[in-house]
Amino acid sequence: MLAIKNLSICGIAVIILSSCGVGSLLTNKPENAATEVSTFNVNPANIEGKNGGVFDLFSNRNSSETVLKVNRYIWKASLEILSFLPIEAADPFSGIITTGWGKPPGTRTEYRATVYIQDPSLDARSLKVALLKKSGIVDPETIRTIENAILSRARQLRINDDKL
């Protein structure tokens, strides 16, 4: 009697599971067979990275300078210019520097900054700075002054690098 009861419970469970769409998992057959055929890249000069092949493993395309999309001069200049602020997080792969609250020398106002370097070029469009004061929003002119200081320092670093 107990065996019949257990067998009927298992049967009901199988019926419920098969009606929920799990039946394809039980039969080990996919519901929609893949009709798309993948192609293999035999062209080692494929610089677009589409349909990557075996030869792409040996190319020097993914060197450390091409993987990073952050300008190193702007990165270093941002750290130097905002050195009075404690760094909370710095991710060179995404180009984001987040600082904590700090006071610039000679002032009593506390600031917090987030720097976003979004392009590998040494250009004003690659840099975005967001500043906050404890009392609220910072004047856009102050943000522009910080961005200009960072870009000026980045240009100086670039020029000094060429002299070596």
N, C-alpha and C positions, 0 to 999 in steps of 0.2 A: 504494500500500500504506500509506504514512504517512497519507494523507488518510482512509482507511477506519479506521485505528487511532484517529485524533483524533476522528472522527465517532462512533465507538462509545464512546469515553470521555465525550464530551459527552452522549450519549444516556443512559448509565448515571448520570451526575451529575444530569440532569433527572429521571430516575425516582426517584433517592434523595431529591432535594429535594421532589418532589411527594408522596412518601410521608411526609415529615416535617411536612406541613401548610403548606409554603411555596407550594403550588400555588395557593392563593387569592391570594397576592401576585402570582404570575405571570399569572393571569387577570384581575387588577384588579377582582375582585368581592368584596365583603365577605361573610364567612361568615354573620354574623347581621345582618340589616338592622335599622336602628333603627325601632322602632314607636312610640316616645314622641314626641309633638308638643310642642315648646316653645311657651310662651305669652309674649306681649309685654305688659309692664305699661304701661297707658295712664293710670294713676292717679298724678298727681304728688304726691299727699298720702300715698303709701304710706310710712309711717315705719318699717315693719318690715324694709325692705330686701329683701323677697322679690321675685323676678322683676324685678330692676332694669330700668328703662327709660331712655329718652332724657331724660326730665325729671329723673331722679335725678342727672344730670351737673351740673345747674345749681343743685341745692339746696345749702344751706350746712350740711348735716348732717355732713359730714366736715371740720369745721373742726379746727384743731389742738388745741383743748381737748376735743373729743369723741373724737378718735382715741386720744389718750393715756389709758391707764387707770391712771395713777399720780398720786397726790396730790402736788402741787408743794410743799406745806408740809412734808410728811413727807420728801420727797426732800431739800429744802434743810436741814432739821433733822438728817437723818442725816449729811449731809456735814459739818455744823458740829460735831455731837457727836463724831463719829469722826475729826475733823481731825488727831488725833495719829497716825493710821494712814495709811500711804501707799496711795493708791488705785491698784489694778491694773486694774480695769475698772469702767465705769459705763455702763449702758444704760438711758436714760430711757424707752424704748419697752417694755421688758420689766419695768422696775422693779427691776433687780438691780444692787447695788453690791458689788464684791468688793475687799477691801483686802489689803495685804501684812502682814508681821509688823511690829509696832511696840509701843513701851512707853508706857503712860499716864504723864503727869507725876507724879513722886514714887514710882514703883514700879519694880521690876526685872523683873516678869513681862512676857513678850512675848505679845501677842494678835494674832489674825487674825480678821476679821469678814466675814460675808456678810449683806447686808441685802436682803430681798425685800419690795417694796411691791406688793401685789397687788390693791388696790382704790382707786378715786378718792376714797373718803370719808375724812374725817379721823376715823378710828376705830381702836381698838386691834386689831381683827380684820384691818386692812389691812396690818399690819406684822409681819414675822417677822425675827428676828435670830438668826444662828448665830455663836457665838464659839468659838474654839479657843485653847488655851494650848499652848506648846511641850511642856509636860509631860502634856497630855491634855485631857480634857473640862473645860469651865468649869461652875461651880456654876449651877444654874437661877436662883437668886436674883440672881446677877450679870447674867445675861441679861435678867431682868425689870427690873432697875435701869436697864440701858442702854435698853431699850424705853421705859420710863417717861420717861427723860430726853429721848429723841427725841420722844415724843408731847407732852411739856410744852413743848418748844421749838417744835414745829409749831403748837401752840395759840397760843403767844405771837406767832409770825409771822403767823398768821391774824388775830389781834386787831389787831396793828399795821397790817396791810394794810387792815382796815376803817376805821381812823382816818384814812387818807389820803383 
